[in-house]
Amino acid sequence: MCKMIRAKKTLDIGMFTGYSALTIAQVLPPDGRVVTCDVSTQHEALAREHWRRAGVESRIDFRVGPAVDSLRRLLSDNAGEAGSYDFAFIDADKESYADYYELCLRLVRPGGFIAFDNVLWGGAVLNEADQSSSTTALRQICQKLHADERVDVSILNSGDGVALAFVK
């Protein structure tokens, strides 16, 4: 998708092992940038080794700490990053998806996309008996996206479900 929209600046919320940042960075132009966020450095060495081996380490900016804080810093007056990103991929703690969404809406330009992973959650989102915090948060973000006039939304039912929000 990033290649198709000719993305240059992207966000990756929830780095984990660095795979999503790597795959995004591989299709960006040489001066492209992925800002990836994670609360842990547990997999940083693994991620950096694969980024280096793929030749994309210079395109990836790893931010350690709560993603909400990292995104707010990008929006600060000093950073001036509002409306300058082409794509955001959200795959971190499900309970914070709504917060990430609102911040990404301010960072992603009109015509850009915000993708949310795991929105089908193994089918749990359809099981009303499942009231776990992650499942409830995923239901809520899908309802919010459906009702939000600022975006057009489609859910891809491959894997564990990906919601794509096109920013108007």
C-alpha positions in Angstrom: 0.0 0.0 0.0 2.8 2.4 0.8 4.3 1.8 -2.5 1.0 2.3 -4.3 0.4 5.7 -2.7 4.1 6.7 -3.1 4.4 7.2 0.6 7.5 9.1 1.8 6.8 9.7 5.5 5.1 7.0 7.6 4.3 6.0 11.2 4.5 2.5 12.7 2.8 2.3 16.1 4.0 -0.8 17.9 7.4 -1.9 16.6 7.7 -5.3 18.4 10.4 -7.1 16.3 10.6 -4.4 13.7 9.0 -6.3 10.8 6.4 -3.8 9.9 8.9 -0.9 10.0 11.2 -3.0 7.7 8.6 -3.8 5.1 7.4 -0.2 5.0 10.9 1.1 4.8 11.8 -1.2 1.9 9.2 0.4 -0.4 10.0 4.0 0.5 12.2 6.2 -1.6 15.8 6.6 -0.4 14.9 9.8 1.5 11.8 8.2 3.0 11.2 7.8 6.7 9.4 5.5 9.1 8.9 6.7 12.7 8.3 3.5 14.7 7.3 3.5 18.3 7.4 1.0 21.1 7.4 1.0 24.9 10.2 -1.6 25.0 13.7 -2.0 23.7 13.4 -5.8 24.2 13.6 -6.5 20.4 15.6 -3.5 19.3 18.8 -5.3 18.6 17.0 -7.9 16.5 15.1 -5.2 14.6 18.2 -3.1 14.0 20.1 -6.1 12.7 17.4 -6.9 10.1 17.0 -3.3 9.2 20.8 -3.1 8.6 20.9 -6.3 6.6 18.0 -5.0 4.4 19.8 -1.7 3.9 17.0 0.4 5.3 18.2 1.2 8.8 18.8 4.9 7.9 15.1 5.3 7.0 13.8 4.1 10.4 13.6 6.4 13.4 12.9 4.2 16.5 11.2 6.1 19.4 11.2 4.4 22.8 8.3 5.2 25.2 4.6 5.4 25.1 3.5 6.0 21.5 1.0 8.6 22.7 3.9 10.7 24.0 6.0 10.1 20.8 3.0 11.2 18.6 2.4 14.2 20.7 6.0 15.3 20.4 5.7 15.0 16.6 2.7 17.4 16.8 4.5 19.9 19.1 5.2 23.3 17.8 8.9 22.5 17.6 8.4 19.4 15.4 5.8 20.8 13.1 4.9 17.4 11.7 1.1 17.9 11.6 -0.4 16.8 8.3 2.9 15.6 6.8 2.6 11.8 7.0 1.3 9.7 4.2 0.5 6.5 6.1 0.2 5.2 9.7 0.1 1.5 10.8 -1.4 1.0 14.3 -0.6 -2.4 15.9 0.1 -1.7 19.6 -1.9 -2.0 22.8 -5.5 -2.2 21.7 -6.8 -0.1 24.5 -5.0 2.9 23.1 -6.2 2.5 19.5 -8.6 5.4 19.9 -5.9 7.7 21.2 -3.5 6.7 18.5 -6.2 7.3 15.9 -6.9 10.8 17.0 -3.3 11.7 17.0 -2.6 10.0 13.7 -5.6 11.9 12.2 -3.6 15.1 13.0 -0.4 13.7 11.6 -1.6 12.0 8.4 -2.3 14.3 5.4 -5.7 14.3 3.6 -5.4 11.5 1.0 -3.3 9.4 3.4 -4.2 6.2 5.1 -4.4 4.9 8.7 -4.3 1.1 9.0 -5.4 -0.7 12.2 -4.3 -4.3 12.7 -6.2 -7.1 14.5 -9.7 -5.6 14.2 -11.3 -9.0 13.8 -9.3 -10.3 16.9 -9.7 -14.0 16.0 -13.5 -13.5 15.8 -13.7 -12.3 19.4 -15.1 -8.9 18.4 -18.3 -10.7 17.4 -18.7 -12.5 20.7 -20.6 -10.2 23.0 -19.8 -12.4 25.9 -16.1 -11.4 25.5 -15.8 -8.1 27.4 -12.0 -8.1 27.8 -10.5 -4.7 27.6 -8.7 -5.4 24.2 -11.8 -6.9 22.6 -14.0 -4.0 23.8 -11.4 -1.5 22.6 -11.3 -3.1 19.1 -15.1 -3.0 18.9 -15.2 0.6 19.9 -12.5 1.7 17.4 -14.4 0.0 14.6 -17.7 1.7 15.7 -15.9 5.0 15.9 -14.3 4.6 12.4 -17.7 3.6 10.9 -19.3 6.7 12.3 -16.5 9.2 11.6 -17.1 11.6 8.8 -13.4 12.5 8.6 -12.5 9.2 7.0 -13.7 6.5 4.6 -13.2 3.0 6.0 -12.9 -0.5 4.7 -12.1 -3.7 6.6 -10.0 -6.3 5.0 -10.9 -9.7 6.3 -7.5 -11.4 5.7 -5.3 -12.4 8.5 -6.7 -11.1 11.8 -8.5 -8.2 10.0 -7.1 -4.8 8.9 -9.2 -1.6 9.0 -8.1 1.0 6.4 -9.2 4.6 7.1 -8.7 7.0 4.1 -8.3 10.5 5.6 -10.5 13.0 3.8 
